Amino acid sequence: QIQLVESGGGLVQPGGSLRLACTASSFVFNGYFTKWFRQAPGKEREFVAGIAGGTGLLSNYTDSVEGRFTLSRDNDKKTVYLQMNDLKPEDTALYYCNILNFWGQGTPVTVSS
């Protein structure tokens, strides 16, 4: 069993930035591909970005966040970060991290003026 805890969400104005964190309960986390998903009100959960385990040199992003969001990982802290810049109202959602079949509870992001 791996527990995942997301943090860092909040209210930000359009164009602002947030850094989300996904912290795991086990170092097993470090070896696996970690994904971020989001779910906006009334919409289905969608893939946002993913980063490979280990060194995390490989990552991919959905088109709508490419160039604005950046993933990184700190294996000593068992944490993956999602740096979100130039946020837009359409980025408003509950953001979840995922590894294998484990999910966190999510952290809310609201982009509004």
Contacts in CASP RR format, 6 or more apart in sequence:
PFRMAT RR
TARGET T0000
AUTHOR 0000-0000-0000
METHOD contacts of the structure
MODEL  1
QIQLVESGGGLVQPGGSLRLACTASSFVFNGYFTKWFRQAPGKEREFVAG
IAGGTGLLSNYTDSVEGRFTLSRDNDKKTVYLQMNDLKPEDTALYYCNIL
NFWGQGTPVTVSS
1 25 0 8 1.000
1 102 0 8 1.000
2 24 0 8 1.000
2 25 0 8 1.000
2 26 0 8 1.000
2 28 0 8 1.000
2 29 0 8 1.000
2 99 0 8 1.000
2 100 0 8 1.000
2 102 0 8 1.000
3 24 0 8 1.000
3 25 0 8 1.000
3 26 0 8 1.000
3 102 0 8 1.000
3 104 0 8 1.000
4 22 0 8 1.000
4 23 0 8 1.000
4 24 0 8 1.000
4 25 0 8 1.000
4 29 0 8 1.000
4 97 0 8 1.000
4 98 0 8 1.000
4 99 0 8 1.000
4 102 0 8 1.000
4 103 0 8 1.000
4 104 0 8 1.000
5 22 0 8 1.000
5 23 0 8 1.000
5 24 0 8 1.000
5 104 0 8 1.000
5 105 0 8 1.000
6 20 0 8 1.000
6 21 0 8 1.000
6 22 0 8 1.000
6 95 0 8 1.000
6 96 0 8 1.000
6 97 0 8 1.000
6 104 0 8 1.000
6 105 0 8 1.000
6 106 0 8 1.000
6 107 0 8 1.000
7 20 0 8 1.000
7 21 0 8 1.000
7 23 0 8 1.000
7 107 0 8 1.000
8 18 0 8 1.000
8 19 0 8 1.000
8 20 0 8 1.000
8 21 0 8 1.000
8 107 0 8 1.000
9 18 0 8 1.000
9 20 0 8 1.000
9 95 0 8 1.000
9 107 0 8 1.000
9 108 0 8 1.000
9 109 0 8 1.000
10 18 0 8 1.000
10 107 0 8 1.000
10 108 0 8 1.000
10 109 0 8 1.000
10 110 0 8 1.000
11 110 0 8 1.000
11 111 0 8 1.000
11 112 0 8 1.000
12 18 0 8 1.000
12 87 0 8 1.000
12 109 0 8 1.000
12 110 0 8 1.000
12 111 0 8 1.000
13 111 0 8 1.000
13 112 0 8 1.000
13 113 0 8 1.000
14 87 0 8 1.000
14 88 0 8 1.000
14 89 0 8 1.000
14 111 0 8 1.000
14 112 0 8 1.000
14 113 0 8 1.000
15 85 0 8 1.000
15 86 0 8 1.000
15 87 0 8 1.000
15 88 0 8 1.000
15 111 0 8 1.000
16 85 0 8 1.000
16 86 0 8 1.000
16 87 0 8 1.000
16 111 0 8 1.000
17 83 0 8 1.000
17 84 0 8 1.000
17 85 0 8 1.000
17 86 0 8 1.000
17 87 0 8 1.000
18 84 0 8 1.000
18 87 0 8 1.000
18 109 0 8 1.000
19 81 0 8 1.000
19 82 0 8 1.000
19 83 0 8 1.000
19 84 0 8 1.000
20 36 0 8 1.000
20 81 0 8 1.000
20 82 0 8 1.000
20 84 0 8 1.000
20 95 0 8 1.000
20 107 0 8 1.000
20 109 0 8 1.000
21 79 0 8 1.000
21 80 0 8 1.000
21 81 0 8 1.000
21 82 0 8 1.000
22 34 0 8 1.000
22 36 0 8 1.000
22 79 0 8 1.000
22 80 0 8 1.000
22 81 0 8 1.000
22 82 0 8 1.000
22 97 0 8 1.000
22 104 0 8 1.000
23 77 0 8 1.000
23 78 0 8 1.000
23 79 0 8 1.000
24 30 0 8 1.000
24 78 0 8 1.000
24 79 0 8 1.000
24 99 0 8 1.000
25 78 0 8 1.000
26 78 0 8 1.000
27 75 0 8 1.000
27 78 0 8 1.000
29 78 0 8 1.000
29 99 0 8 1.000
30 53 0 8 1.000
30 54 0 8 1.000
30 73 0 8 1.000
30 75 0 8 1.000
30 78 0 8 1.000
31 53 0 8 1.000
31 54 0 8 1.000
32 53 0 8 1.000
32 99 0 8 1.000
32 100 0 8 1.000
33 50 0 8 1.000
33 51 0 8 1.000
33 52 0 8 1.000
33 53 0 8 1.000
33 99 0 8 1.000
34 50 0 8 1.000
34 51 0 8 1.000
34 53 0 8 1.000
34 73 0 8 1.000
34 80 0 8 1.000
34 97 0 8 1.000
34 98 0 8 1.000
34 99 0 8 1.000
35 47 0 8 1.000
35 48 0 8 1.000
35 49 0 8 1.000
35 50 0 8 1.000
35 97 0 8 1.000
35 98 0 8 1.000
35 99 0 8 1.000
36 47 0 8 1.000
36 48 0 8 1.000
36 49 0 8 1.000
36 50 0 8 1.000
36 71 0 8 1.000
36 80 0 8 1.000
36 82 0 8 1.000
36 95 0 8 1.000
36 96 0 8 1.000
36 97 0 8 1.000
36 98 0 8 1.000
37 45 0 8 1.000
37 46 0 8 1.000
37 47 0 8 1.000
37 48 0 8 1.000
37 95 0 8 1.000
37 96 0 8 1.000
37 97 0 8 1.000
37 98 0 8 1.000
38 45 0 8 1.000
38 46 0 8 1.000
38 48 0 8 1.000
38 91 0 8 1.000
38 93 0 8 1.000
38 94 0 8 1.000
38 95 0 8 1.000
38 96 0 8 1.000
38 109 0 8 1.000
39 45 0 8 1.000
39 46 0 8 1.000
39 93 0 8 1.000
39 94 0 8 1.000
39 96 0 8 1.000
40 90 0 8 1.000
40 92 0 8 1.000
40 93 0 8 1.000
40 94 0 8 1.000
41 93 0 8 1.000
43 93 0 8 1.000
45 96 0 8 1.000
46 62 0 8 1.000
47 62 0 8 1.000
48 61 0 8 1.000
48 62 0 8 1.000
48 65 0 8 1.000
48 69 0 8 1.000
48 82 0 8 1.000
48 95 0 8 1.000
49 59 0 8 1.000
49 60 0 8 1.000
49 61 0 8 1.000
49 62 0 8 1.000
49 65 0 8 1.000
49 69 0 8 1.000
49 71 0 8 1.000
49 82 0 8 1.000
50 59 0 8 1.000
50 60 0 8 1.000
50 61 0 8 1.000
50 71 0 8 1.000
51 58 0 8 1.000
51 59 0 8 1.000
51 71 0 8 1.000
51 72 0 8 1.000
51 73 0 8 1.000
51 80 0 8 1.000
52 58 0 8 1.000
52 59 0 8 1.000
53 73 0 8 1.000
54 73 0 8 1.000
54 75 0 8 1.000
56 71 0 8 1.000
56 72 0 8 1.000
56 73 0 8 1.000
59 71 0 8 1.000
61 67 0 8 1.000
61 69 0 8 1.000
61 71 0 8 1.000
64 90 0 8 1.000
65 84 0 8 1.000
65 91 0 8 1.000
68 84 0 8 1.000
68 85 0 8 1.000
68 86 0 8 1.000
68 87 0 8 1.000
69 82 0 8 1.000
69 83 0 8 1.000
69 84 0 8 1.000
69 85 0 8 1.000
70 82 0 8 1.000
70 83 0 8 1.000
70 85 0 8 1.000
71 80 0 8 1.000
71 81 0 8 1.000
71 82 0 8 1.000
71 83 0 8 1.000
72 80 0 8 1.000
72 81 0 8 1.000
72 83 0 8 1.000
73 79 0 8 1.000
73 80 0 8 1.000
73 81 0 8 1.000
74 81 0 8 1.000
80 97 0 8 1.000
82 95 0 8 1.000
84 91 0 8 1.000
84 109 0 8 1.000
87 109 0 8 1.000
87 111 0 8 1.000
88 111 0 8 1.000
89 111 0 8 1.000
89 112 0 8 1.000
90 111 0 8 1.000
91 109 0 8 1.000
91 111 0 8 1.000
92 109 0 8 1.000
92 110 0 8 1.000
92 111 0 8 1.000
92 112 0 8 1.000
93 108 0 8 1.000
93 109 0 8 1.000
94 106 0 8 1.000
94 107 0 8 1.000
94 108 0 8 1.000
94 109 0 8 1.000
95 106 0 8 1.000
95 107 0 8 1.000
95 108 0 8 1.000
95 109 0 8 1.000
96 103 0 8 1.000
96 104 0 8 1.000
96 105 0 8 1.000
96 106 0 8 1.000
97 103 0 8 1.000
97 104 0 8 1.000
97 106 0 8 1.000
98 104 0 8 1.000
END
